[in-house]
Amino acid sequence: MILTEVYGNIQDIPNLGSWHVETALVKSDDLLKSILRVTSDHGRDYGIRLADEAQKLENGSAFVLGQGKLLVLRVIPDEVIVITPSDMDEMGRTAHMLGNLHKPVQIGNGKITLLMDPVVQKTLQENGTAFTVEKVQLDQPMQYANLTPGAHTHTHAHHADEH
């Protein structure tokens, strides 16, 4: 079966208990794709080919499979580096270093988050930059910073132990 339209996010669907829900695990990078093949927890294979370029996949994207049936995408938790700079100077130095390494990041709540990378980890240690390594379930994929004036994105991460 080919699914072409996201019905909504599982968090926003009313009367969820009245639906039969199949779940497919995907990597956070898969959320960037508009064409994807997944296997549900029921062992069924589905193709996803988004018809509308404006639609984006996210953790919890739900597709209607038929009367009273949904397929929900769940992101496999990723190991990430979380940097909490102590001041604006450290934020600038860290952002500059990560930009030079061409690493996609998420920035929010005073933190820089990026996928685990031994080169970045070693560089942070050498520079004396404090960081933690955590397992989180990303709602949206890591992206390269968009420095276009007026650009704004919303990204969120949830600790794997919260789900």
Chimera marker file (.cmm) of the C-alpha trace (Angstrom):
<marker_set name="trace">
<marker id="1" x="0.000" y="0.000" z="0.000" r="1" g="1" b="0" radius="0.5"/>
<marker id="2" x="1.310" y="3.476" z="-0.914" r="1" g="1" b="0" radius="0.5"/>
<marker id="3" x="0.477" y="6.262" z="1.574" r="1" g="1" b="0" radius="0.5"/>
<marker id="4" x="0.487" y="9.773" z="0.111" r="1" g="1" b="0" radius="0.5"/>
<marker id="5" x="-0.965" y="12.053" z="2.793" r="1" g="1" b="0" radius="0.5"/>
<marker id="6" x="-0.193" y="12.614" z="6.467" r="1" g="1" b="0" radius="0.5"/>
<marker id="7" x="-3.485" y="12.519" z="8.375" r="1" g="1" b="0" radius="0.5"/>
<marker id="8" x="-1.977" y="14.352" z="11.346" r="1" g="1" b="0" radius="0.5"/>
<marker id="9" x="0.236" y="13.813" z="14.344" r="1" g="1" b="0" radius="0.5"/>
<marker id="10" x="-0.776" y="11.097" z="16.770" r="1" g="1" b="0" radius="0.5"/>
<marker id="11" x="-0.724" y="13.670" z="19.602" r="1" g="1" b="0" radius="0.5"/>
<marker id="12" x="-3.438" y="15.712" z="17.857" r="1" g="1" b="0" radius="0.5"/>
<marker id="13" x="-5.852" y="12.917" z="16.894" r="1" g="1" b="0" radius="0.5"/>
<marker id="14" x="-9.029" y="12.880" z="18.997" r="1" g="1" b="0" radius="0.5"/>
<marker id="15" x="-10.540" y="9.589" z="20.175" r="1" g="1" b="0" radius="0.5"/>
<marker id="16" x="-7.292" y="7.724" z="19.592" r="1" g="1" b="0" radius="0.5"/>
<marker id="17" x="-8.677" y="4.730" z="21.479" r="1" g="1" b="0" radius="0.5"/>
<marker id="18" x="-11.188" y="4.121" z="18.689" r="1" g="1" b="0" radius="0.5"/>
<marker id="19" x="-8.376" y="3.555" z="16.139" r="1" g="1" b="0" radius="0.5"/>
<marker id="20" x="-6.390" y="0.377" z="15.512" r="1" g="1" b="0" radius="0.5"/>
<marker id="21" x="-2.781" y="1.636" z="15.416" r="1" g="1" b="0" radius="0.5"/>
<marker id="22" x="0.194" y="0.042" z="13.667" r="1" g="1" b="0" radius="0.5"/>
<marker id="23" x="3.627" y="1.527" z="14.366" r="1" g="1" b="0" radius="0.5"/>
<marker id="24" x="6.665" y="1.751" z="12.097" r="1" g="1" b="0" radius="0.5"/>
<marker id="25" x="10.077" y="2.644" z="13.508" r="1" g="1" b="0" radius="0.5"/>
<marker id="26" x="12.173" y="5.058" z="11.428" r="1" g="1" b="0" radius="0.5"/>
<marker id="27" x="15.522" y="6.791" z="11.828" r="1" g="1" b="0" radius="0.5"/>
<marker id="28" x="15.458" y="10.542" z="12.416" r="1" g="1" b="0" radius="0.5"/>
<marker id="29" x="17.134" y="11.062" z="9.015" r="1" g="1" b="0" radius="0.5"/>
<marker id="30" x="14.175" y="9.276" z="7.363" r="1" g="1" b="0" radius="0.5"/>
<marker id="31" x="11.977" y="12.242" z="8.338" r="1" g="1" b="0" radius="0.5"/>
<marker id="32" x="13.718" y="14.283" z="5.628" r="1" g="1" b="0" radius="0.5"/>
<marker id="33" x="12.533" y="11.908" z="2.912" r="1" g="1" b="0" radius="0.5"/>
<marker id="34" x="9.350" y="12.271" z="0.881" r="1" g="1" b="0" radius="0.5"/>
<marker id="35" x="9.617" y="8.675" z="-0.376" r="1" g="1" b="0" radius="0.5"/>
<marker id="36" x="10.126" y="5.964" z="2.213" r="1" g="1" b="0" radius="0.5"/>
<marker id="37" x="9.490" y="2.254" z="2.718" r="1" g="1" b="0" radius="0.5"/>
<marker id="38" x="8.568" y="1.064" z="6.214" r="1" g="1" b="0" radius="0.5"/>
<marker id="39" x="7.555" y="-2.161" z="7.942" r="1" g="1" b="0" radius="0.5"/>
<marker id="40" x="4.985" y="-1.945" z="10.736" r="1" g="1" b="0" radius="0.5"/>
<marker id="41" x="4.978" y="-3.779" z="14.045" r="1" g="1" b="0" radius="0.5"/>
<marker id="42" x="2.338" y="-6.014" z="12.402" r="1" g="1" b="0" radius="0.5"/>
<marker id="43" x="4.901" y="-7.095" z="9.766" r="1" g="1" b="0" radius="0.5"/>
<marker id="44" x="3.187" y="-5.214" z="6.938" r="1" g="1" b="0" radius="0.5"/>
<marker id="45" x="5.205" y="-3.211" z="4.396" r="1" g="1" b="0" radius="0.5"/>
<marker id="46" x="4.077" y="0.258" z="3.383" r="1" g="1" b="0" radius="0.5"/>
<marker id="47" x="5.400" y="2.790" z="0.943" r="1" g="1" b="0" radius="0.5"/>
<marker id="48" x="5.207" y="6.491" z="1.740" r="1" g="1" b="0" radius="0.5"/>
<marker id="49" x="5.249" y="8.955" z="-1.139" r="1" g="1" b="0" radius="0.5"/>
<marker id="50" x="4.104" y="12.376" z="0.013" r="1" g="1" b="0" radius="0.5"/>
<marker id="51" x="2.019" y="14.010" z="-2.703" r="1" g="1" b="0" radius="0.5"/>
<marker id="52" x="2.247" y="17.504" z="-1.195" r="1" g="1" b="0" radius="0.5"/>
<marker id="53" x="5.760" y="18.967" z="-0.919" r="1" g="1" b="0" radius="0.5"/>
<marker id="54" x="4.558" y="21.164" z="1.967" r="1" g="1" b="0" radius="0.5"/>
<marker id="55" x="3.930" y="18.075" z="4.118" r="1" g="1" b="0" radius="0.5"/>
<marker id="56" x="6.819" y="16.965" z="6.293" r="1" g="1" b="0" radius="0.5"/>
<marker id="57" x="7.271" y="13.782" z="8.255" r="1" g="1" b="0" radius="0.5"/>
<marker id="58" x="7.781" y="14.011" z="12.008" r="1" g="1" b="0" radius="0.5"/>
<marker id="59" x="7.794" y="11.753" z="15.004" r="1" g="1" b="0" radius="0.5"/>
<marker id="60" x="4.145" y="10.710" z="15.381" r="1" g="1" b="0" radius="0.5"/>
<marker id="61" x="3.077" y="11.294" z="11.757" r="1" g="1" b="0" radius="0.5"/>
<marker id="62" x="-0.074" y="9.233" z="11.205" r="1" g="1" b="0" radius="0.5"/>
<marker id="63" x="-1.501" y="7.819" z="7.978" r="1" g="1" b="0" radius="0.5"/>
<marker id="64" x="-4.998" y="6.386" z="7.515" r="1" g="1" b="0" radius="0.5"/>
<marker id="65" x="-4.786" y="2.765" z="6.369" r="1" g="1" b="0" radius="0.5"/>
<marker id="66" x="-8.496" y="2.201" z="6.089" r="1" g="1" b="0" radius="0.5"/>
<marker id="67" x="-11.633" y="2.326" z="8.188" r="1" g="1" b="0" radius="0.5"/>
<marker id="68" x="-10.486" y="2.857" z="11.789" r="1" g="1" b="0" radius="0.5"/>
<marker id="69" x="-6.837" y="1.952" z="11.093" r="1" g="1" b="0" radius="0.5"/>
<marker id="70" x="-3.712" y="4.144" z="11.369" r="1" g="1" b="0" radius="0.5"/>
<marker id="71" x="-0.012" y="3.760" z="10.689" r="1" g="1" b="0" radius="0.5"/>
<marker id="72" x="2.124" y="5.903" z="13.005" r="1" g="1" b="0" radius="0.5"/>
<marker id="73" x="5.817" y="6.694" z="12.519" r="1" g="1" b="0" radius="0.5"/>
<marker id="74" x="7.980" y="6.511" z="15.646" r="1" g="1" b="0" radius="0.5"/>
<marker id="75" x="11.565" y="7.733" z="15.593" r="1" g="1" b="0" radius="0.5"/>
<marker id="76" x="14.239" y="5.422" z="16.974" r="1" g="1" b="0" radius="0.5"/>
<marker id="77" x="16.114" y="7.301" z="19.731" r="1" g="1" b="0" radius="0.5"/>
<marker id="78" x="19.461" y="8.752" z="18.628" r="1" g="1" b="0" radius="0.5"/>
<marker id="79" x="22.617" y="9.233" z="20.634" r="1" g="1" b="0" radius="0.5"/>
<marker id="80" x="23.309" y="12.974" z="20.641" r="1" g="1" b="0" radius="0.5"/>
<marker id="81" x="25.789" y="15.470" z="22.003" r="1" g="1" b="0" radius="0.5"/>
<marker id="82" x="24.164" y="18.257" z="24.014" r="1" g="1" b="0" radius="0.5"/>
<marker id="83" x="26.209" y="21.398" z="24.583" r="1" g="1" b="0" radius="0.5"/>
<marker id="84" x="25.041" y="24.072" z="27.023" r="1" g="1" b="0" radius="0.5"/>
<marker id="85" x="27.384" y="27.027" z="26.527" r="1" g="1" b="0" radius="0.5"/>
<marker id="86" x="28.095" y="29.014" z="29.692" r="1" g="1" b="0" radius="0.5"/>
<marker id="87" x="27.957" y="32.417" z="27.966" r="1" g="1" b="0" radius="0.5"/>
<marker id="88" x="27.631" y="34.129" z="24.578" r="1" g="1" b="0" radius="0.5"/>
<marker id="89" x="31.388" y="33.895" z="23.917" r="1" g="1" b="0" radius="0.5"/>
<marker id="90" x="31.355" y="30.119" z="24.340" r="1" g="1" b="0" radius="0.5"/>
<marker id="91" x="28.167" y="29.904" z="22.237" r="1" g="1" b="0" radius="0.5"/>
<marker id="92" x="29.885" y="31.814" z="19.423" r="1" g="1" b="0" radius="0.5"/>
<marker id="93" x="33.081" y="29.737" z="19.551" r="1" g="1" b="0" radius="0.5"/>
<marker id="94" x="31.111" y="26.482" z="19.643" r="1" g="1" b="0" radius="0.5"/>
<marker id="95" x="28.779" y="27.488" z="16.805" r="1" g="1" b="0" radius="0.5"/>
<marker id="96" x="31.774" y="28.577" z="14.708" r="1" g="1" b="0" radius="0.5"/>
<marker id="97" x="33.576" y="25.265" z="15.340" r="1" g="1" b="0" radius="0.5"/>
<marker id="98" x="30.482" y="23.185" z="14.483" r="1" g="1" b="0" radius="0.5"/>
<marker id="99" x="29.932" y="25.268" z="11.339" r="1" g="1" b="0" radius="0.5"/>
<marker id="100" x="33.485" y="24.560" z="10.241" r="1" g="1" b="0" radius="0.5"/>
<marker id="101" x="32.853" y="20.846" z="10.762" r="1" g="1" b="0" radius="0.5"/>
<marker id="102" x="29.624" y="21.132" z="8.668" r="1" g="1" b="0" radius="0.5"/>
<marker id="103" x="27.426" y="19.426" z="11.246" r="1" g="1" b="0" radius="0.5"/>
<marker id="104" x="23.628" y="19.732" z="11.246" r="1" g="1" b="0" radius="0.5"/>
<marker id="105" x="22.320" y="20.859" z="14.637" r="1" g="1" b="0" radius="0.5"/>
<marker id="106" x="19.266" y="21.813" z="16.621" r="1" g="1" b="0" radius="0.5"/>
<marker id="107" x="19.483" y="25.009" z="18.645" r="1" g="1" b="0" radius="0.5"/>
<marker id="108" x="17.012" y="25.911" z="21.347" r="1" g="1" b="0" radius="0.5"/>
<marker id="109" x="16.618" y="26.637" z="25.041" r="1" g="1" b="0" radius="0.5"/>
<marker id="110" x="20.257" y="27.724" z="25.277" r="1" g="1" b="0" radius="0.5"/>
<marker id="111" x="21.517" y="24.347" z="24.020" r="1" g="1" b="0" radius="0.5"/>
<marker id="112" x="23.142" y="23.035" z="20.868" r="1" g="1" b="0" radius="0.5"/>
<marker id="113" x="22.235" y="19.429" z="20.032" r="1" g="1" b="0" radius="0.5"/>
<marker id="114" x="23.797" y="17.300" z="17.303" r="1" g="1" b="0" radius="0.5"/>
<marker id="115" x="24.088" y="13.630" z="16.451" r="1" g="1" b="0" radius="0.5"/>
<marker id="116" x="26.896" y="11.773" z="18.206" r="1" g="1" b="0" radius="0.5"/>
<marker id="117" x="30.177" y="12.185" z="16.342" r="1" g="1" b="0" radius="0.5"/>
<marker id="118" x="33.583" y="11.104" z="17.728" r="1" g="1" b="0" radius="0.5"/>
<marker id="119" x="35.386" y="13.950" z="15.897" r="1" g="1" b="0" radius="0.5"/>
<marker id="120" x="33.095" y="16.548" z="17.486" r="1" g="1" b="0" radius="0.5"/>
<marker id="121" x="33.370" y="14.843" z="20.880" r="1" g="1" b="0" radius="0.5"/>
<marker id="122" x="37.188" y="14.917" z="20.717" r="1" g="1" b="0" radius="0.5"/>
<marker id="123" x="37.236" y="18.547" z="19.518" r="1" g="1" b="0" radius="0.5"/>
<marker id="124" x="34.930" y="19.629" z="22.356" r="1" g="1" b="0" radius="0.5"/>
<marker id="125" x="37.122" y="17.812" z="24.894" r="1" g="1" b="0" radius="0.5"/>
<marker id="126" x="40.283" y="19.435" z="23.476" r="1" g="1" b="0" radius="0.5"/>
<marker id="127" x="38.652" y="22.884" z="23.697" r="1" g="1" b="0" radius="0.5"/>
<marker id="128" x="37.418" y="22.287" z="27.257" r="1" g="1" b="0" radius="0.5"/>
<marker id="129" x="33.778" y="22.687" z="26.188" r="1" g="1" b="0" radius="0.5"/>
<marker id="130" x="31.343" y="20.966" z="28.559" r="1" g="1" b="0" radius="0.5"/>
<marker id="131" x="28.829" y="18.605" z="26.956" r="1" g="1" b="0" radius="0.5"/>
<marker id="132" x="26.744" y="15.536" z="27.695" r="1" g="1" b="0" radius="0.5"/>
<marker id="133" x="25.922" y="12.500" z="25.580" r="1" g="1" b="0" radius="0.5"/>
<marker id="134" x="22.256" y="11.525" z="25.750" r="1" g="1" b="0" radius="0.5"/>
<marker id="135" x="19.756" y="9.220" z="24.073" r="1" g="1" b="0" radius="0.5"/>
<marker id="136" x="16.828" y="11.256" z="22.718" r="1" g="1" b="0" radius="0.5"/>
<marker id="137" x="13.911" y="10.702" z="20.399" r="1" g="1" b="0" radius="0.5"/>
<marker id="138" x="13.955" y="13.523" z="17.849" r="1" g="1" b="0" radius="0.5"/>
<marker id="139" x="10.631" y="14.916" z="16.669" r="1" g="1" b="0" radius="0.5"/>
<marker id="140" x="12.304" y="16.405" z="13.601" r="1" g="1" b="0" radius="0.5"/>
<marker id="141" x="15.589" y="15.636" z="11.833" r="1" g="1" b="0" radius="0.5"/>
<marker id="142" x="18.794" y="17.548" z="12.479" r="1" g="1" b="0" radius="0.5"/>
<marker id="143" x="19.219" y="20.341" z="9.965" r="1" g="1" b="0" radius="0.5"/>
<marker id="144" x="21.925" y="22.696" z="8.873" r="1" g="1" b="0" radius="0.5"/>
<marker id="145" x="21.417" y="26.170" z="10.314" r="1" g="1" b="0" radius="0.5"/>
<marker id="146" x="19.263" y="28.396" z="8.102" r="1" g="1" b="0" radius="0.5"/>
<marker id="147" x="20.695" y="31.877" z="8.458" r="1" g="1" b="0" radius="0.5"/>
<marker id="148" x="18.250" y="33.455" z="6.018" r="1" g="1" b="0" radius="0.5"/>
<marker id="149" x="16.688" y="36.593" z="7.571" r="1" g="1" b="0" radius="0.5"/>
<marker id="150" x="13.258" y="35.778" z="8.955" r="1" g="1" b="0" radius="0.5"/>
<marker id="151" x="13.829" y="32.015" z="8.861" r="1" g="1" b="0" radius="0.5"/>
<marker id="152" x="12.488" y="30.196" z="11.899" r="1" g="1" b="0" radius="0.5"/>
<marker id="153" x="12.124" y="26.499" z="12.622" r="1" g="1" b="0" radius="0.5"/>
<marker id="154" x="10.613" y="24.561" z="15.485" r="1" g="1" b="0" radius="0.5"/>
<marker id="155" x="12.450" y="21.457" z="16.578" r="1" g="1" b="0" radius="0.5"/>
<marker id="156" x="12.021" y="19.438" z="19.697" r="1" g="1" b="0" radius="0.5"/>
<marker id="157" x="13.729" y="16.444" z="21.253" r="1" g="1" b="0" radius="0.5"/>
<marker id="158" x="12.318" y="14.096" z="23.839" r="1" g="1" b="0" radius="0.5"/>
<marker id="159" x="14.425" y="11.922" z="26.098" r="1" g="1" b="0" radius="0.5"/>
<marker id="160" x="13.927" y="8.286" z="25.205" r="1" g="1" b="0" radius="0.5"/>
<marker id="161" x="13.070" y="7.428" z="28.792" r="1" g="1" b="0" radius="0.5"/>
<marker id="162" x="10.039" y="9.748" z="28.619" r="1" g="1" b="0" radius="0.5"/>
<marker id="163" x="8.239" y="7.447" z="26.155" r="1" g="1" b="0" radius="0.5"/>
<link id1="1" id2="2" r="1" g="1" b="0" radius="0.2"/>
<link id1="2" id2="3" r="1" g="1" b="0" radius="0.2"/>
<link id1="3" id2="4" r="1" g="1" b="0" radius="0.2"/>
<link id1="4" id2="5" r="1" g="1" b="0" radius="0.2"/>
<link id1="5" id2="6" r="1" g="1" b="0" radius="0.2"/>
<link id1="6" id2="7" r="1" g="1" b="0" radius="0.2"/>
<link id1="7" id2="8" r="1" g="1" b="0" radius="0.2"/>
<link id1="8" id2="9" r="1" g="1" b="0" radius="0.2"/>
<link id1="9" id2="10" r="1" g="1" b="0" radius="0.2"/>
<link id1="10" id2="11" r="1" g="1" b="0" radius="0.2"/>
<link id1="11" id2="12" r="1" g="1" b="0" radius="0.2"/>
<link id1="12" id2="13" r="1" g="1" b="0" radius="0.2"/>
<link id1="13" id2="14" r="1" g="1" b="0" radius="0.2"/>
<link id1="14" id2="15" r="1" g="1" b="0" radius="0.2"/>
<link id1="15" id2="16" r="1" g="1" b="0" radius="0.2"/>
<link id1="16" id2="17" r="1" g="1" b="0" radius="0.2"/>
<link id1="17" id2="18" r="1" g="1" b="0" radius="0.2"/>
<link id1="18" id2="19" r="1" g="1" b="0" radius="0.2"/>
<link id1="19" id2="20" r="1" g="1" b="0" radius="0.2"/>
<link id1="20" id2="21" r="1" g="1" b="0" radius="0.2"/>
<link id1="21" id2="22" r="1" g="1" b="0" radius="0.2"/>
<link id1="22" id2="23" r="1" g="1" b="0" radius="0.2"/>
<link id1="23" id2="24" r="1" g="1" b="0" radius="0.2"/>
<link id1="24" id2="25" r="1" g="1" b="0" radius="0.2"/>
<link id1="25" id2="26" r="1" g="1" b="0" radius="0.2"/>
<link id1="26" id2="27" r="1" g="1" b="0" radius="0.2"/>
<link id1="27" id2="28" r="1" g="1" b="0" radius="0.2"/>
<link id1="28" id2="29" r="1" g="1" b="0" radius="0.2"/>
<link id1="29" id2="30" r="1" g="1" b="0" radius="0.2"/>
<link id1="30" id2="31" r="1" g="1" b="0" radius="0.2"/>
<link id1="31" id2="32" r="1" g="1" b="0" radius="0.2"/>
<link id1="32" id2="33" r="1" g="1" b="0" radius="0.2"/>
<link id1="33" id2="34" r="1" g="1" b="0" radius="0.2"/>
<link id1="34" id2="35" r="1" g="1" b="0" radius="0.2"/>
<link id1="35" id2="36" r="1" g="1" b="0" radius="0.2"/>
<link id1="36" id2="37" r="1" g="1" b="0" radius="0.2"/>
<link id1="37" id2="38" r="1" g="1" b="0" radius="0.2"/>
<link id1="38" id2="39" r="1" g="1" b="0" radius="0.2"/>
<link id1="39" id2="40" r="1" g="1" b="0" radius="0.2"/>
<link id1="40" id2="41" r="1" g="1" b="0" radius="0.2"/>
<link id1="41" id2="42" r="1" g="1" b="0" radius="0.2"/>
<link id1="42" id2="43" r="1" g="1" b="0" radius="0.2"/>
<link id1="43" id2="44" r="1" g="1" b="0" radius="0.2"/>
<link id1="44" id2="45" r="1" g="1" b="0" radius="0.2"/>
<link id1="45" id2="46" r="1" g="1" b="0" radius="0.2"/>
<link id1="46" id2="47" r="1" g="1" b="0" radius="0.2"/>
<link id1="47" id2="48" r="1" g="1" b="0" radius="0.2"/>
<link id1="48" id2="49" r="1" g="1" b="0" radius="0.2"/>
<link id1="49" id2="50" r="1" g="1" b="0" radius="0.2"/>
<link id1="50" id2="51" r="1" g="1" b="0" radius="0.2"/>
<link id1="51" id2="52" r="1" g="1" b="0" radius="0.2"/>
<link id1="52" id2="53" r="1" g="1" b="0" radius="0.2"/>
<link id1="53" id2="54" r="1" g="1" b="0" radius="0.2"/>
<link id1="54" id2="55" r="1" g="1" b="0" radius="0.2"/>
<link id1="55" id2="56" r="1" g="1" b="0" radius="0.2"/>
<link id1="56" id2="57" r="1" g="1" b="0" radius="0.2"/>
<link id1="57" id2="58" r="1" g="1" b="0" radius="0.2"/>
<link id1="58" id2="59" r="1" g="1" b="0" radius="0.2"/>
<link id1="59" id2="60" r="1" g="1" b="0" radius="0.2"/>
<link id1="60" id2="61" r="1" g="1" b="0" radius="0.2"/>
<link id1="61" id2="62" r="1" g="1" b="0" radius="0.2"/>
<link id1="62" id2="63" r="1" g="1" b="0" radius="0.2"/>
<link id1="63" id2="64" r="1" g="1" b="0" radius="0.2"/>
<link id1="64" id2="65" r="1" g="1" b="0" radius="0.2"/>
<link id1="65" id2="66" r="1" g="1" b="0" radius="0.2"/>
<link id1="66" id2="67" r="1" g="1" b="0" radius="0.2"/>
<link id1="67" id2="68" r="1" g="1" b="0" radius="0.2"/>
<link id1="68" id2="69" r="1" g="1" b="0" radius="0.2"/>
<link id1="69" id2="70" r="1" g="1" b="0" radius="0.2"/>
<link id1="70" id2="71" r="1" g="1" b="0" radius="0.2"/>
<link id1="71" id2="72" r="1" g="1" b="0" radius="0.2"/>
<link id1="72" id2="73" r="1" g="1" b="0" radius="0.2"/>
<link id1="73" id2="74" r="1" g="1" b="0" radius="0.2"/>
<link id1="74" id2="75" r="1" g="1" b="0" radius="0.2"/>
<link id1="75" id2="76" r="1" g="1" b="0" radius="0.2"/>
<link id1="76" id2="77" r="1" g="1" b="0" radius="0.2"/>
<link id1="77" id2="78" r="1" g="1" b="0" radius="0.2"/>
<link id1="78" id2="79" r="1" g="1" b="0" radius="0.2"/>
<link id1="79" id2="80" r="1" g="1" b="0" radius="0.2"/>
<link id1="80" id2="81" r="1" g="1" b="0" radius="0.2"/>
<link id1="81" id2="82" r="1" g="1" b="0" radius="0.2"/>
<link id1="82" id2="83" r="1" g="1" b="0" radius="0.2"/>
<link id1="83" id2="84" r="1" g="1" b="0" radius="0.2"/>
<link id1="84" id2="85" r="1" g="1" b="0" radius="0.2"/>
<link id1="85" id2="86" r="1" g="1" b="0" radius="0.2"/>
<link id1="86" id2="87" r="1" g="1" b="0" radius="0.2"/>
<link id1="87" id2="88" r="1" g="1" b="0" radius="0.2"/>
<link id1="88" id2="89" r="1" g="1" b="0" radius="0.2"/>
<link id1="89" id2="90" r="1" g="1" b="0" radius="0.2"/>
<link id1="90" id2="91" r="1" g="1" b="0" radius="0.2"/>
<link id1="91" id2="92" r="1" g="1" b="0" radius="0.2"/>
<link id1="92" id2="93" r="1" g="1" b="0" radius="0.2"/>
<link id1="93" id2="94" r="1" g="1" b="0" radius="0.2"/>
<link id1="94" id2="95" r="1" g="1" b="0" radius="0.2"/>
<link id1="95" id2="96" r="1" g="1" b="0" radius="0.2"/>
<link id1="96" id2="97" r="1" g="1" b="0" radius="0.2"/>
<link id1="97" id2="98" r="1" g="1" b="0" radius="0.2"/>
<link id1="98" id2="99" r="1" g="1" b="0" radius="0.2"/>
<link id1="99" id2="100" r="1" g="1" b="0" radius="0.2"/>
<link id1="100" id2="101" r="1" g="1" b="0" radius="0.2"/>
<link id1="101" id2="102" r="1" g="1" b="0" radius="0.2"/>
<link id1="102" id2="103" r="1" g="1" b="0" radius="0.2"/>
<link id1="103" id2="104" r="1" g="1" b="0" radius="0.2"/>
<link id1="104" id2="105" r="1" g="1" b="0" radius="0.2"/>
<link id1="105" id2="106" r="1" g="1" b="0" radius="0.2"/>
<link id1="106" id2="107" r="1" g="1" b="0" radius="0.2"/>
<link id1="107" id2="108" r="1" g="1" b="0" radius="0.2"/>
<link id1="108" id2="109" r="1" g="1" b="0" radius="0.2"/>
<link id1="109" id2="110" r="1" g="1" b="0" radius="0.2"/>
<link id1="110" id2="111" r="1" g="1" b="0" radius="0.2"/>
<link id1="111" id2="112" r="1" g="1" b="0" radius="0.2"/>
<link id1="112" id2="113" r="1" g="1" b="0" radius="0.2"/>
<link id1="113" id2="114" r="1" g="1" b="0" radius="0.2"/>
<link id1="114" id2="115" r="1" g="1" b="0" radius="0.2"/>
<link id1="115" id2="116" r="1" g="1" b="0" radius="0.2"/>
<link id1="116" id2="117" r="1" g="1" b="0" radius="0.2"/>
<link id1="117" id2="118" r="1" g="1" b="0" radius="0.2"/>
<link id1="118" id2="119" r="1" g="1" b="0" radius="0.2"/>
<link id1="119" id2="120" r="1" g="1" b="0" radius="0.2"/>
<link id1="120" id2="121" r="1" g="1" b="0" radius="0.2"/>
<link id1="121" id2="122" r="1" g="1" b="0" radius="0.2"/>
<link id1="122" id2="123" r="1" g="1" b="0" radius="0.2"/>
<link id1="123" id2="124" r="1" g="1" b="0" radius="0.2"/>
<link id1="124" id2="125" r="1" g="1" b="0" radius="0.2"/>
<link id1="125" id2="126" r="1" g="1" b="0" radius="0.2"/>
<link id1="126" id2="127" r="1" g="1" b="0" radius="0.2"/>
<link id1="127" id2="128" r="1" g="1" b="0" radius="0.2"/>
<link id1="128" id2="129" r="1" g="1" b="0" radius="0.2"/>
<link id1="129" id2="130" r="1" g="1" b="0" radius="0.2"/>
<link id1="130" id2="131" r="1" g="1" b="0" radius="0.2"/>
<link id1="131" id2="132" r="1" g="1" b="0" radius="0.2"/>
<link id1="132" id2="133" r="1" g="1" b="0" radius="0.2"/>
<link id1="133" id2="134" r="1" g="1" b="0" radius="0.2"/>
<link id1="134" id2="135" r="1" g="1" b="0" radius="0.2"/>
<link id1="135" id2="136" r="1" g="1" b="0" radius="0.2"/>
<link id1="136" id2="137" r="1" g="1" b="0" radius="0.2"/>
<link id1="137" id2="138" r="1" g="1" b="0" radius="0.2"/>
<link id1="138" id2="139" r="1" g="1" b="0" radius="0.2"/>
<link id1="139" id2="140" r="1" g="1" b="0" radius="0.2"/>
<link id1="140" id2="141" r="1" g="1" b="0" radius="0.2"/>
<link id1="141" id2="142" r="1" g="1" b="0" radius="0.2"/>
<link id1="142" id2="143" r="1" g="1" b="0" radius="0.2"/>
<link id1="143" id2="144" r="1" g="1" b="0" radius="0.2"/>
<link id1="144" id2="145" r="1" g="1" b="0" radius="0.2"/>
<link id1="145" id2="146" r="1" g="1" b="0" radius="0.2"/>
<link id1="146" id2="147" r="1" g="1" b="0" radius="0.2"/>
<link id1="147" id2="148" r="1" g="1" b="0" radius="0.2"/>
<link id1="148" id2="149" r="1" g="1" b="0" radius="0.2"/>
<link id1="149" id2="150" r="1" g="1" b="0" radius="0.2"/>
<link id1="150" id2="151" r="1" g="1" b="0" radius="0.2"/>
<link id1="151" id2="152" r="1" g="1" b="0" radius="0.2"/>
<link id1="152" id2="153" r="1" g="1" b="0" radius="0.2"/>
<link id1="153" id2="154" r="1" g="1" b="0" radius="0.2"/>
<link id1="154" id2="155" r="1" g="1" b="0" radius="0.2"/>
<link id1="155" id2="156" r="1" g="1" b="0" radius="0.2"/>
<link id1="156" id2="157" r="1" g="1" b="0" radius="0.2"/>
<link id1="157" id2="158" r="1" g="1" b="0" radius="0.2"/>
<link id1="158" id2="159" r="1" g="1" b="0" radius="0.2"/>
<link id1="159" id2="160" r="1" g="1" b="0" radius="0.2"/>
<link id1="160" id2="161" r="1" g="1" b="0" radius="0.2"/>
<link id1="161" id2="162" r="1" g="1" b="0" radius="0.2"/>
<link id1="162" id2="163" r="1" g="1" b="0" radius="0.2"/>
</marker_set>
